[in-house]
Amino acid sequence: MSGFASYLVFFLIVASIYGVMVLGLNLQWGYTGLFNAGVVGFYAIGAYGTAILAGPEREALVGGFGLPYPLALLGGMAATGVAALVVGLATLRLRAEYLAIATFGTAIGVQLVAVNFERLTGGVNGLIGLTRPGFAWFGTPGAYNLFFLGVMAVLVAAVFLALEAAVRSPWGRLLKAVREDETAARSLGKNIARLRLQAFVLGSIPIGLAGGLYVGFIGYVSPLDFLPILTFQVWAMLIVGGSGNNAGALLGAVGVWALWTMSGLAISRLVPVAWQSQAGAIQVLLIGLLIVVVLLVRPQGLLGERATVSREAE
């Protein structure tokens, strides 16, 4: 496999992992109007949960249960769901910017635990030597990456179809009603708190799934993988692609990740080494500029939410 083909496969795998995250955020924000500013925290919980369950036993650390990767992945998703339930029960009565601040604080708390709870997370050194699922079946990293890309394609399709079915169901229409006019929905006897909690937990589970997939692909996890900039990236993907549209969420994931990686490559080749750490801020500026342009030219995003056609109109 050529160098370009190998990089393209790597790019698509990472973009797919981001795509799963953006799909989860889209259920929360695009369909329910929940401002989750702590995306990276739930991503970290899924990653560490999977790593602890699947990793080898280590004398100095808690965990290392050596479970098969699929079971560990489900365990990481379950841990994310439980964490989202706890956070949701504590914060979902808050509105707008207060919910954003609470979820952002949760993400910072998760990162602090990852850094300081060394017996569980390995601290700043992270957890290394994690088994990459199925790697022994393939002779080269390139062949394994092709296999993992195929697995990602199946999982992205499964998450996409499941969420599409959910948001097109009566339950999904209730979520949109809560997003558009919470007071009106409550006046019709709907349990708003329960609906918001359901959407928050179900949206967080794909984010945790993405964390577990990242661990399976990289074979390593560290607190440095879960900086707040990741939440900014995921939100940018959703805004650019179009909130309230799952296809737009995936398109935004690929587009924003392409801009991020291409700008990083350009900086590494064109900017002197001594200045590259400062020039890295250009990547953030470019993403911010892209968001501004999209909001000015096409506020609904590249695809945007599809209009709901009533049965009477049909």
TORBA-213904 format. One line per field, with one value per residue (C-alpha): residue number from 1; x, z, y. Coordinates in nm, 4 decimals, decimal comma, m for minus. Last residue first. Layout:
! residues N
num: (NUM | ...)
c1: (X | ...)
c3: (Z | ...)
c2: (Y | ...)
END
This chain:
! residues 314
num: (314 | 313 | 312 | 311 | 310 | 309 | 308 | 307 | 306 | 305 | 304 | 303 | 302 | 301 | 300 | 299 | 298 | 297 | 296 | 295 | 294 | 293 | 292 | 291 | 290 | 289 | 288 | 287 | 286 | 285 | 284 | 283 | 282 | 281 | 280 | 279 | 278 | 277 | 276 | 275 | 274 | 273 | 272 | 271 | 270 | 269 | 268 | 267 | 266 | 265 | 264 | 263 | 262 | 261 | 260 | 259 | 258 | 257 | 256 | 255 | 254 | 253 | 252 | 251 | 250 | 249 | 248 | 247 | 246 | 245 | 244 | 243 | 242 | 241 | 240 | 239 | 238 | 237 | 236 | 235 | 234 | 233 | 232 | 231 | 230 | 229 | 228 | 227 | 226 | 225 | 224 | 223 | 222 | 221 | 220 | 219 | 218 | 217 | 216 | 215 | 214 | 213 | 212 | 211 | 210 | 209 | 208 | 207 | 206 | 205 | 204 | 203 | 202 | 201 | 200 | 199 | 198 | 197 | 196 | 195 | 194 | 193 | 192 | 191 | 190 | 189 | 188 | 187 | 186 | 185 | 184 | 183 | 182 | 181 | 180 | 179 | 178 | 177 | 176 | 175 | 174 | 173 | 172 | 171 | 170 | 169 | 168 | 167 | 166 | 165 | 164 | 163 | 162 | 161 | 160 | 159 | 158 | 157 | 156 | 155 | 154 | 153 | 152 | 151 | 150 | 149 | 148 | 147 | 146 | 145 | 144 | 143 | 142 | 141 | 140 | 139 | 138 | 137 | 136 | 135 | 134 | 133 | 132 | 131 | 130 | 129 | 128 | 127 | 126 | 125 | 124 | 123 | 122 | 121 | 120 | 119 | 118 | 117 | 116 | 115 | 114 | 113 | 112 | 111 | 110 | 109 | 108 | 107 | 106 | 105 | 104 | 103 | 102 | 101 | 100 | 99 | 98 | 97 | 96 | 95 | 94 | 93 | 92 | 91 | 90 | 89 | 88 | 87 | 86 | 85 | 84 | 83 | 82 | 81 | 80 | 79 | 78 | 77 | 76 | 75 | 74 | 73 | 72 | 71 | 70 | 69 | 68 | 67 | 66 | 65 | 64 | 63 | 62 | 61 | 60 | 59 | 58 | 57 | 56 | 55 | 54 | 53 | 52 | 51 | 50 | 49 | 48 | 47 | 46 | 45 | 44 | 43 | 42 | 41 | 40 | 39 | 38 | 37 | 36 | 35 | 34 | 33 | 32 | 31 | 30 | 29 | 28 | 27 | 26 | 25 | 24 | 23 | 22 | 21 | 20 | 19 | 18 | 17 | 16 | 15 | 14 | 13 | 12 | 11 | 10 | 9 | 8 | 7 | 6 | 5 | 4 | 3 | 2 | 1)
c1: (m4,8980 | m4,9774 | m5,2173 | m4,9524 | m4,7175 | m4,3871 | m4,0902 | m3,8221 | m3,4811 | m3,2246 | m2,9141 | m2,6955 | m2,3931 | m2,4953 | m2,8250 | m2,6599 | m2,5535 | m2,3504 | m2,2945 | m2,2948 | m2,0789 | m1,8268 | m1,8059 | m1,7603 | m1,4857 | m1,3085 | m1,3160 | m1,1743 | m0,9009 | m0,8223 | m0,7899 | m0,5464 | m0,3530 | m0,2898 | m0,0392 | 0,1775 | 0,2902 | 0,4213 | 0,5562 | 0,7786 | 1,1117 | 1,0431 | 1,0202 | 0,6728 | 0,6121 | 0,6213 | 0,4749 | 0,2309 | 0,1016 | 0,0527 | m0,1385 | m0,3547 | m0,4283 | m0,5125 | m0,7503 | m0,9181 | m0,9757 | m1,1073 | m1,3516 | m1,4784 | m1,5019 | m1,6828 | m1,9059 | m2,0196 | m2,1005 | m2,3086 | m2,4762 | m2,5905 | m2,7330 | m2,9280 | m3,0541 | m2,7305 | m2,5690 | m2,2293 | m2,0516 | m2,2217 | m2,1776 | m1,8127 | m1,7404 | m1,8985 | m1,6687 | m1,3613 | m1,4460 | m1,4975 | m1,1560 | m0,9966 | m1,0945 | m0,8069 | m0,8812 | m0,5923 | m0,3428 | m0,5017 | m0,3486 | m0,4710 | m0,2831 | m0,3629 | m0,4372 | m0,7268 | m0,8847 | m0,8409 | m1,0083 | m1,2913 | m1,3483 | m1,3620 | m1,6036 | m1,8313 | m1,8285 | m1,9555 | m2,2089 | m2,3338 | m2,3574 | m2,6499 | m2,8538 | m2,7855 | m2,8675 | m3,1708 | m3,3167 | m3,2513 | m3,4196 | m3,7214 | m3,7458 | m3,7263 | m3,9866 | m4,2525 | m4,5203 | m4,8636 | m4,9570 | m4,8664 | m4,5151 | m4,4737 | m4,5932 | m4,3476 | m4,0571 | m4,1108 | m3,8800 | m3,6408 | m3,9131 | m4,1161 | m3,8064 | m3,7621 | m4,1278 | m4,0789 | m3,7957 | m4,0179 | m4,2837 | m4,0157 | m3,8111 | m3,5484 | m3,5040 | m3,4927 | m3,2295 | m3,0366 | m3,0280 | m2,9403 | m2,6476 | m2,5174 | m2,5266 | m2,3699 | m2,0900 | m2,0361 | m2,0171 | m1,7821 | m1,5671 | m1,5272 | m1,4208 | m1,1715 | m1,0360 | m0,9729 | m0,7962 | m0,5892 | m0,4928 | m0,3683 | m0,1571 | m0,0189 | 0,1182 | 0,0778 | m0,2802 | m0,4590 | m0,2487 | m0,4058 | m0,7539 | m0,8281 | m0,5351 | m0,4062 | m0,3234 | 0,0492 | 0,0170 | m0,2158 | m0,1505 | 0,1824 | 0,0109 | m0,1741 | m0,1821 | m0,5619 | m0,6587 | m0,3689 | m0,2703 | m0,5877 | m0,4300 | m0,4269 | m0,7377 | m0,9240 | m0,8292 | m0,9523 | m1,2877 | m1,3215 | m1,2513 | m1,5255 | m1,7703 | m1,6900 | m1,7795 | m2,1064 | m2,1946 | m2,0923 | m2,2992 | m2,5995 | m2,5754 | m2,5441 | m2,8754 | m3,0912 | m3,0347 | m3,2773 | m3,0499 | m2,7629 | m2,7701 | m2,9853 | m2,7943 | m2,4542 | m2,5567 | m2,7221 | m2,4289 | m2,1899 | m2,4071 | m2,4181 | m2,0426 | m1,9783 | m2,2148 | m2,0296 | m1,6980 | m1,8424 | m1,9694 | m1,6193 | m1,4717 | m1,7069 | m1,6083 | m1,2373 | m1,2269 | m1,1642 | m0,8075 | m0,9120 | m0,6376 | m0,8042 | m0,6286 | m0,2660 | 0,0744 | 0,0734 | m0,0558 | m0,3045 | m0,3456 | m0,5944 | m0,9486 | m1,1486 | m0,9231 | m0,8872 | m1,2605 | m1,3496 | m1,0635 | m1,1895 | m1,5582 | m1,4880 | m1,2616 | m1,5298 | m1,7745 | m1,5368 | m1,4574 | m1,8215 | m1,8408 | m2,0001 | m2,3334 | m2,5913 | m2,9165 | m3,1431 | m3,3218 | m3,2743 | m2,9564 | m2,8182 | m2,8434 | m2,9049 | m2,6431 | m2,3896 | m2,4204 | m2,3856 | m2,0845 | m1,9090 | m1,9719 | m1,8363 | m1,5227 | m1,4476 | m1,5223 | m1,2850 | m1,0132 | m1,0659 | m1,0922 | m0,7612 | m0,5808 | m0,7089 | m0,6041 | m0,2610 | m0,2061 | m0,3253 | m0,0871 | 0,2090 | 0,1383 | 0,0000)
c3: (0,2097 | 0,3625 | 0,6067 | 0,6956 | 0,8014 | 0,6265 | 0,8568 | 0,6995 | 0,6766 | 0,9106 | 0,7564 | 0,4789 | 0,4724 | 0,7919 | 0,8889 | 0,8929 | 0,5269 | 0,4193 | 0,7480 | 0,9789 | 0,7318 | 0,7048 | 1,0832 | 1,1366 | 0,8737 | 1,0387 | 1,3726 | 1,2076 | 1,0479 | 1,3775 | 1,5548 | 1,2910 | 1,3037 | 1,6732 | 1,5589 | 1,4395 | 1,7960 | 1,8341 | 1,4785 | 1,5315 | 1,6081 | 1,3433 | 1,0650 | 0,9032 | 0,5560 | 0,6003 | 0,9479 | 0,8944 | 0,5701 | 0,7344 | 1,0227 | 0,7753 | 0,5911 | 0,9154 | 1,0525 | 0,7188 | 0,6604 | 1,0173 | 0,9516 | 0,6295 | 0,7475 | 1,0709 | 0,8967 | 0,6439 | 0,9252 | 1,1119 | 0,7865 | 0,7325 | 1,0855 | 1,0264 | 1,3215 | 1,3315 | 0,9963 | 0,8685 | 0,9742 | 1,3124 | 1,3894 | 1,2892 | 1,4824 | 1,7929 | 1,7560 | 1,7142 | 2,0126 | 2,2310 | 2,1199 | 2,2166 | 2,5774 | 2,6009 | 2,6046 | 2,4274 | 2,6646 | 2,9481 | 2,7899 | 2,6083 | 2,3978 | 2,1502 | 1,8732 | 1,7029 | 2,0031 | 2,2181 | 1,9533 | 1,9264 | 2,3028 | 2,2865 | 1,9928 | 2,1911 | 2,4748 | 2,2319 | 2,1005 | 2,4626 | 2,5318 | 2,2953 | 2,4626 | 2,8050 | 2,7047 | 2,4982 | 2,7818 | 3,0344 | 2,8167 | 2,7686 | 3,1413 | 3,2375 | 2,9778 | 3,0918 | 2,8360 | 2,9561 | 2,6615 | 2,8634 | 2,8985 | 2,5206 | 2,4952 | 2,7624 | 2,5982 | 2,2662 | 1,9765 | 2,1491 | 2,3460 | 2,0261 | 1,8514 | 2,1258 | 2,0969 | 1,7249 | 1,8116 | 2,0494 | 1,7784 | 1,5598 | 1,2951 | 1,5544 | 1,6729 | 1,3285 | 1,2173 | 1,5374 | 1,4746 | 1,1072 | 1,1871 | 1,4697 | 1,2473 | 0,9491 | 1,1684 | 1,3093 | 0,9673 | 0,8259 | 1,1394 | 1,1003 | 0,7378 | 0,8457 | 1,1054 | 0,8352 | 0,6154 | 0,9179 | 0,9776 | 0,6205 | 0,6543 | 0,9924 | 0,8277 | 0,8638 | 0,9797 | 1,2169 | 1,5144 | 1,4961 | 1,5651 | 1,8460 | 1,9210 | 2,2588 | 2,4989 | 2,5631 | 2,7217 | 2,9766 | 3,0478 | 3,1490 | 3,2896 | 3,5400 | 3,4808 | 3,4774 | 3,7811 | 4,0254 | 3,8790 | 3,9851 | 3,9288 | 3,5526 | 3,4585 | 3,7584 | 3,6456 | 3,2949 | 3,4307 | 3,6371 | 3,3345 | 3,1452 | 3,4320 | 3,4432 | 3,0738 | 3,1501 | 3,4243 | 3,2183 | 2,9199 | 3,1432 | 3,2835 | 2,9310 | 2,8178 | 3,1086 | 3,4244 | 3,5157 | 3,3165 | 3,5620 | 3,8470 | 3,6919 | 3,3667 | 3,5303 | 3,6981 | 3,3834 | 3,1683 | 3,3995 | 3,3778 | 2,9974 | 2,9752 | 3,1964 | 2,9768 | 2,6634 | 2,8210 | 2,9192 | 2,5655 | 2,4363 | 2,6956 | 2,5772 | 2,2133 | 2,3115 | 2,4871 | 2,8589 | 2,9873 | 3,3338 | 3,3591 | 3,6435 | 3,9309 | 3,8622 | 4,0103 | 3,9301 | 3,5774 | 3,4195 | 3,0467 | 2,9096 | 2,7950 | 3,0962 | 3,1835 | 2,8206 | 2,7497 | 3,0555 | 2,9815 | 2,6299 | 2,7160 | 3,0088 | 2,7923 | 2,5248 | 2,8020 | 2,9198 | 2,5666 | 2,5037 | 2,8054 | 2,6444 | 2,6067 | 2,5124 | 2,5029 | 2,2204 | 2,1704 | 1,8027 | 1,7020 | 2,0538 | 2,2200 | 1,9170 | 1,7249 | 2,0021 | 1,9551 | 1,5775 | 1,6271 | 1,8358 | 1,5774 | 1,3058 | 1,5096 | 1,5068 | 1,1341 | 1,0725 | 1,2611 | 1,0436 | 0,7245 | 0,7924 | 0,8660 | 0,5394 | 0,3505 | 0,5155 | 0,3993 | 0,0495 | 0,0343 | 0,1522 | m0,1008 | 0,0000)
c2: (1,4951 | 1,8329 | 1,6645 | 1,4087 | 1,6889 | 1,7432 | 1,7905 | 2,0064 | 1,8459 | 1,9943 | 2,1407 | 2,0080 | 2,2379 | 2,4138 | 2,5808 | 2,9246 | 2,8996 | 3,2021 | 3,3840 | 3,0807 | 2,8872 | 3,1707 | 3,2106 | 2,8357 | 2,8223 | 3,1152 | 2,9332 | 2,6218 | 2,8305 | 3,0035 | 2,6690 | 2,5458 | 2,8726 | 2,8072 | 2,5459 | 2,8352 | 2,8937 | 2,5364 | 2,5501 | 2,8526 | 2,6854 | 2,4208 | 2,6777 | 2,6939 | 2,5515 | 2,1747 | 2,1256 | 2,4125 | 2,2621 | 1,9236 | 2,0833 | 2,2752 | 1,9524 | 1,7688 | 2,0316 | 2,1019 | 1,7291 | 1,6881 | 1,9721 | 1,8148 | 1,4525 | 1,5352 | 1,7906 | 1,5315 | 1,2885 | 1,5476 | 1,6513 | 1,2938 | 1,2986 | 1,6192 | 1,8243 | 2,0197 | 2,0958 | 1,9877 | 2,3073 | 2,3320 | 1,9618 | 1,9531 | 2,2715 | 2,1166 | 1,8166 | 2,0347 | 2,2544 | 1,9468 | 1,8225 | 2,1541 | 2,0740 | 1,8210 | 1,4507 | 1,2749 | 1,4375 | 1,2375 | 0,9247 | 0,6138 | 0,3595 | 0,0831 | 0,3361 | 0,1543 | m0,0139 | 0,2962 | 0,5130 | 0,2636 | 0,2856 | 0,6642 | 0,6525 | 0,4211 | 0,6743 | 0,9401 | 0,6882 | 0,6465 | 1,0203 | 1,0748 | 0,8015 | 0,9529 | 1,3107 | 1,2125 | 1,0053 | 1,2811 | 1,5424 | 1,3176 | 1,2438 | 1,6104 | 1,7075 | 1,4616 | 1,5469 | 1,6571 | 1,8765 | 2,1884 | 2,0468 | 2,0390 | 2,3986 | 2,5098 | 2,3264 | 2,4976 | 2,4107 | 2,1716 | 1,9963 | 1,9516 | 1,8194 | 1,5610 | 1,4637 | 1,4035 | 1,1680 | 0,9714 | 0,9451 | 0,7799 | 0,9602 | 1,0572 | 0,6981 | 0,5369 | 0,7866 | 0,7231 | 0,3486 | 0,3969 | 0,6268 | 0,4085 | 0,0983 | 0,2781 | 0,4129 | 0,0636 | m0,1028 | 0,1602 | 0,1393 | m0,2362 | m0,1867 | 0,0796 | m0,1634 | m0,4224 | m0,1670 | m0,0617 | m0,4227 | m0,4609 | m0,1471 | m0,2540 | m0,5692 | m0,9433 | m0,9515 | m1,1887 | m1,0766 | m0,7294 | m0,8679 | m0,6219 | m0,3872 | m0,5030 | m0,2237 | m0,1844 | 0,1579 | 0,3118 | 0,6771 | 0,8265 | 1,1344 | 0,9177 | 0,5423 | 0,5481 | 0,3398 | 0,3583 | 0,6956 | 0,8732 | 1,2169 | 1,2753 | 1,0777 | 1,2217 | 1,5728 | 1,4897 | 1,3729 | 1,6904 | 1,9082 | 1,7240 | 1,7731 | 2,1430 | 2,1672 | 1,9868 | 2,2368 | 2,5418 | 2,4255 | 2,3531 | 2,7051 | 2,8491 | 2,6987 | 2,5875 | 2,3872 | 2,1113 | 1,8827 | 1,9193 | 1,6665 | 1,3945 | 1,4393 | 1,4045 | 1,0775 | 0,9437 | 1,0542 | 0,8682 | 0,5554 | 0,5785 | 0,6310 | 0,3280 | 0,1233 | 0,2335 | 0,1354 | m0,2022 | m0,2574 | m0,1867 | m0,4218 | m0,6953 | m0,6361 | m0,6253 | m0,9584 | m0,9008 | m0,8733 | m0,7535 | m0,4930 | m0,3127 | m0,1399 | m0,0602 | m0,1427 | m0,5135 | m0,4720 | m0,7111 | m0,6659 | m0,4130 | m0,4927 | m0,3723 | m0,0796 | 0,0288 | 0,0122 | 0,2185 | 0,4582 | 0,5273 | 0,5440 | 0,7759 | 0,9919 | 1,0388 | 1,1290 | 1,4014 | 1,5199 | 1,6030 | 1,8331 | 2,1383 | 1,9585 | 2,2219 | 2,0237 | 2,1437 | 1,8123 | 1,7218 | 1,9036 | 1,9401 | 1,5990 | 1,3783 | 1,5762 | 1,5211 | 1,1455 | 1,1739 | 1,4018 | 1,1365 | 0,8638 | 1,0941 | 1,1639 | 0,7930 | 0,7869 | 1,0799 | 0,8882 | 0,5804 | 0,7885 | 0,9654 | 0,6383 | 0,4893 | 0,8029 | 0,7899 | 0,4344 | 0,5216 | 0,8192 | 0,6121 | 0,3401 | 0,0000)
END
